[in-house]
């Protein structure tokens, strides 16, 4: 068929190959126009995978600190802004590591909230028991007061 763009184009002296494109701009080696479909992609991640979030010395920001950051910056800490993604593209390996870090942080927040919920539940149940005991004492005192009033009425009548 007649096309203006060759299916495969290369600037081999610069280690660059284009599929359906001759626009090989940037520091990359492979350029594909109109996207790709694949069953599997393996991305080698540079740097540390974020399991360090579970280490005892990891300082998880409080939810208040996180809310303040989001309010001020309109995105999560360490996550690129929409403008940055539009300008620089999306580094899949870096983003996967950041998303895993956020998932692990969310897991820690959920565990912390579960512990707080359980502590509140125990405290609430204790307060319910104490209220029940106090209600019983109040009922007992009311009964005694009623008896005393009847005794006083009887003494006054005599």
C-alpha positions in Angstrom: 0.0 0.0 0.0 1.0 3.6 -0.5 1.8 5.3 2.8 3.8 8.4 3.6 5.2 6.9 6.8 7.0 3.6 6.7 5.8 0.9 9.0 9.3 0.6 10.5 11.7 3.5 10.6 15.0 3.7 12.3 17.8 6.1 13.3 20.0 3.2 14.0 23.1 5.2 14.7 21.2 6.6 17.7 19.6 3.3 18.6 16.1 4.5 17.9 13.3 2.7 16.1 9.8 3.9 15.2 6.8 1.8 14.3 4.3 3.7 12.1 6.2 7.0 12.9 9.3 8.9 11.9 9.0 11.2 15.0 11.8 9.8 17.1 12.2 12.7 19.5 13.3 12.3 23.1 15.6 10.0 25.0 13.7 6.8 24.2 14.6 3.9 22.0 11.2 2.7 20.7 8.4 4.9 19.4 5.0 3.5 18.4 2.3 5.6 16.8 -1.4 4.7 17.5 -0.6 2.5 20.6 0.2 -1.2 21.2 -1.7 -4.3 22.4 0.2 -6.9 24.3 -0.6 -9.7 26.7 2.3 -9.0 29.0 4.6 -6.1 29.9 7.4 -6.4 32.4 8.8 -3.2 33.8 12.1 -3.3 35.6 11.7 -0.9 38.5 14.7 1.3 39.5 15.1 2.0 43.1 13.5 0.5 46.2 10.1 -1.2 46.2 8.0 0.5 48.9 7.9 -2.3 51.4 9.8 0.1 53.6 6.4 1.6 54.5 5.9 -1.4 56.9 9.2 -0.8 58.7 8.8 0.4 62.3 10.8 3.6 61.6 8.6 4.7 58.7 6.9 7.9 59.5 3.3 7.7 58.2 1.9 11.2 57.9 -1.3 11.7 59.9 -4.5 11.9 58.0 -4.7 15.6 59.1 -1.3 16.3 57.5 -2.4 14.4 54.4 -5.6 16.4 54.2 -3.7 19.7 54.6 -1.3 18.7 51.8 -4.1 17.7 49.5 -6.0 21.0 50.3 -2.8 23.0 49.5 -1.5 21.1 46.5 -4.6 19.4 45.0 -2.9 16.1 44.6 -1.3 13.3 46.8 2.2 13.8 48.1 4.9 12.4 45.7 2.3 11.8 43.0 2.9 13.9 39.8 0.4 16.5 39.0 -1.8 16.3 35.9 0.3 19.1 34.4 3.5 17.1 35.0 2.0 14.0 33.5 0.8 16.0 30.4 4.2 17.6 30.0 6.5 14.7 30.8 4.4 11.6 30.3 3.9 8.7 32.7 6.8 6.6 33.9 4.9 3.3 34.5 7.6 1.7 36.7 7.9 4.8 38.9 4.1 5.2 39.0 3.5 1.5 40.0 6.0 1.9 42.9 4.3 5.1 44.0 0.8 3.6 43.8 2.0 0.5 45.8 3.4 2.9 48.4 0.0 4.7 48.6 -1.8 1.3 48.8 0.5 0.2 51.6 0.0 3.6 53.4 -3.8 3.2 53.0 -3.5 -0.3 54.5 -1.7 1.1 57.5 -4.4 3.9 57.9 -7.1 1.2 57.7 -5.4 -0.9 60.3 -4.9 2.1 62.6 -8.6 3.1 62.2 -9.7 -0.5 63.0 -7.6 -0.4 66.2 -9.2 2.9 67.1 -12.7 1.6 66.3 -12.1 -1.5 68.5 -10.8 0.7 71.4 -13.9 3.0 71.0 -16.1 -0.1 71.0 -14.6 -1.4 74.2 -14.9 2.0 75.8 -18.5 2.4 74.7 -19.4 -1.1 76.1 -17.7 -0.2 79.4 -19.7 3.1 79.5 -22.9 1.2 78.8 -22.2 -1.2 81.7 -21.4 1.7 84.0 -24.6 3.5 83.0 -26.6 0.3 83.6 -25.1 0.0 87.1 -25.8 3.7 87.8 -29.4 3.3 86.5 -29.8 0.4 88.9 -28.4 2.5 91.8 -30.7 5.4 90.9 -33.7 3.0 90.9 -32.6 1.7 94.3 -32.2 5.2 95.7 -35.6 6.3 94.2 -37.2 3.3 95.9 -35.7 4.1 99.2 -36.7 7.8 98.8 -40.3 6.7 98.1 -40.3 4.6 101.3 -38.8 7.4 103.4 -41.5 9.8 102.0 -44.2 7.4 103.0 -42.7 7.0 106.4 -42.6 10.8 106.9 -46.2 11.1 105.7 -47.2 8.4 108.2 -45.4 10.1 111.0 -46.9 13.5 110.2 -50.4 12.0 110.2 -49.9 10.5 113.7 
